[in-house]
């Protein structure tokens, strides 16, 4: 349960930090930001381990770069579902990097 809370915290914090980037915003600000972070945390906690196992051969072939693409896809889907606005591919990439770094710092101590 504690680890799930850390995943949710990282999701909310990562998306909040990403809103500081130009052309990244969320409709309804606080509520949608918290919902997006919550959904990201739950996906990272429950579904990401399953996706990691299923995509392991692709990760080996791409030397781990497929993980970045998978994370970008997850954040892009959340952006569409929660009415966020990440307008460019570059901002989607930077948002993914921010969440990834926070995952390393907070969760994988």
MARNU-763886 format. One record per residue (C-alpha): residue number from 1; residue in one letter; chain; z, y, x. Coordinates in Angstrom, 3 decimals, decimal comma. Each point is the difference from the previous one (the first is absolute). Example, Ala and Ser with C-alpha at 12.3 -4.5 7.8 and 13.67 -1.06 7.14 Angstrom:
REM residues 2
> num:residu:chaine:pz:py:px
> 1:a:A:7,800:-4,500:12,300 $
> 2:s:A:-0,660:3,440:1,370 $
This chain:
REM residues 109
> num:residu:chaine:pz:py:px
> 1:x:A:0,000:0,000:0,000 $
> 2:x:A:0,845:2,353:2,844 $
> 3:x:A:-3,332:-0,643:1,666 $
> 4:x:A:-1,844:0,746:-3,263 $
> 5:x:A:1,826:3,334:-0,197 $
> 6:x:A:-1,119:0,806:3,552 $
> 7:x:A:-3,611:-0,796:-0,927 $
> 8:x:A:0,216:2,299:-3,022 $
> 9:x:A:1,615:2,743:2,103 $
> 10:x:A:-2,739:-0,292:2,623 $
> 11:x:A:-2,667:0,149:-2,711 $
> 12:x:A:1,440:3,153:-1,561 $
> 13:x:A:0,657:1,673:3,352 $
> 14:x:A:-3,430:-0,891:1,374 $
> 15:x:A:-1,866:1,319:-3,009 $
> 16:x:A:2,178:3,123:-0,064 $
> 17:x:A:-0,803:0,686:3,664 $
> 18:x:A:-3,690:-0,580:-0,696 $
> 19:x:A:0,004:2,712:-2,675 $
> 20:x:A:0,410:2,447:2,871 $
> 21:x:A:-3,555:-0,815:1,051 $
> 22:x:A:-2,761:2,233:-1,326 $
> 23:x:A:-1,795:-1,433:-3,046 $
> 24:x:A:2,786:-2,471:-0,859 $
> 25:x:A:1,966:0,608:-3,209 $
> 26:x:A:1,509:-1,791:-2,982 $
> 27:x:A:-0,180:1,020:-3,656 $
> 28:x:A:3,471:0,704:-1,364 $
> 29:x:A:1,293:0,157:3,587 $
> 30:x:A:3,494:-1,567:0,073 $
> 31:x:A:-0,358:-2,620:-2,739 $
> 32:x:A:-3,406:-1,272:1,085 $
> 33:x:A:0,987:0,166:3,662 $
> 34:x:A:3,094:-2,123:-0,659 $
> 35:x:A:-2,003:-2,425:-2,137 $
> 36:x:A:-2,700:-0,331:2,667 $
> 37:x:A:2,620:-0,585:2,691 $
> 38:x:A:1,763:-2,546:-2,198 $
> 39:x:A:-3,237:-1,893:-0,680 $
> 40:x:A:-0,913:0,100:3,704 $
> 41:x:A:3,431:-1,320:0,961 $
> 42:x:A:-0,135:-2,826:-2,534 $
> 43:x:A:-3,530:-0,985:1,074 $
> 44:x:A:1,016:0,034:3,663 $
> 45:x:A:3,058:-2,109:-0,750 $
> 46:x:A:-1,438:-2,620:-2,354 $
> 47:x:A:-3,777:-0,152:0,405 $
> 48:x:A:-0,649:1,109:3,584 $
> 49:x:A:1,407:-3,226:1,546 $
> 50:x:A:-2,331:-2,046:-2,213 $
> 51:x:A:-2,970:2,195:0,940 $
> 52:x:A:0,954:-0,313:3,672 $
> 53:x:A:-0,180:-3,789:-0,204 $
> 54:x:A:-3,269:-0,030:-1,949 $
> 55:x:A:-1,717:2,456:2,347 $
> 56:x:A:1,328:-1,431:3,259 $
> 57:x:A:-3,423:-1,257:1,195 $
> 58:x:A:-1,522:3,453:-0,552 $
> 59:x:A:2,852:1,588:1,915 $
> 60:x:A:-0,677:-2,272:2,959 $
> 61:x:A:-3,739:0,749:-0,067 $
> 62:x:A:0,576:3,771:-0,153 $
> 63:x:A:2,955:0,055:2,417 $
> 64:x:A:2,322:1,240:-2,758 $
> 65:x:A:-2,178:2,849:-1,250 $
> 66:x:A:-0,436:-1,716:-3,353 $
> 67:x:A:3,695:0,699:-0,631 $
> 68:x:A:-0,758:3,714:0,122 $
> 69:x:A:-2,873:-0,423:-2,456 $
> 70:x:A:2,184:-2,073:-2,305 $
> 71:x:A:2,732:2,667:0,047 $
> 72:x:A:-2,579:2,717:-0,650 $
> 73:x:A:-1,254:-1,988:-2,983 $
> 74:x:A:3,508:-0,354:-1,414 $
> 75:x:A:0,668:3,730:0,318 $
> 76:x:A:-3,430:0,816:-1,471 $
> 77:x:A:0,689:-2,187:-3,062 $
> 78:x:A:3,408:1,637:-0,456 $
> 79:x:A:-1,680:3,405:0,317 $
> 80:x:A:-2,378:-0,894:-2,830 $
> 81:x:A:2,662:-1,541:-2,269 $
> 82:x:A:2,720:2,646:0,413 $
> 83:x:A:-2,276:3,060:-0,241 $
> 84:x:A:0,431:1,051:3,575 $
> 85:x:A:-2,696:1,918:1,761 $
> 86:x:A:-0,944:-1,104:3,478 $
> 87:x:A:-3,366:1,704:0,256 $
> 88:x:A:-1,401:-1,220:3,312 $
> 89:x:A:-0,167:-3,256:1,897 $
> 90:x:A:1,612:1,734:2,970 $
> 91:x:A:3,048:0,955:-2,098 $
> 92:x:A:0,200:-3,548:-1,352 $
> 93:x:A:-0,013:-1,242:3,605 $
> 94:x:A:2,727:2,479:1,022 $
> 95:x:A:2,126:-0,897:-3,037 $
> 96:x:A:-0,285:-3,664:0,961 $
> 97:x:A:1,014:0,776:3,594 $
> 98:x:A:3,025:2,010:-1,195 $
> 99:x:A:1,213:-2,841:-2,240 $
> 100:x:A:-0,680:-2,549:2,762 $
> 101:x:A:2,033:1,977:2,571 $
> 102:x:A:2,889:0,389:-2,442 $
> 103:x:A:-0,094:-3,749:-0,657 $
> 104:x:A:0,309:-0,637:3,718 $
> 105:x:A:2,838:2,496:0,458 $
> 106:x:A:2,096:-0,763:-3,081 $
> 107:x:A:-0,669:-3,606:-0,985 $
> 108:x:A:-0,898:-1,815:3,209 $
> 109:x:A:2,906:1,134:2,183 $
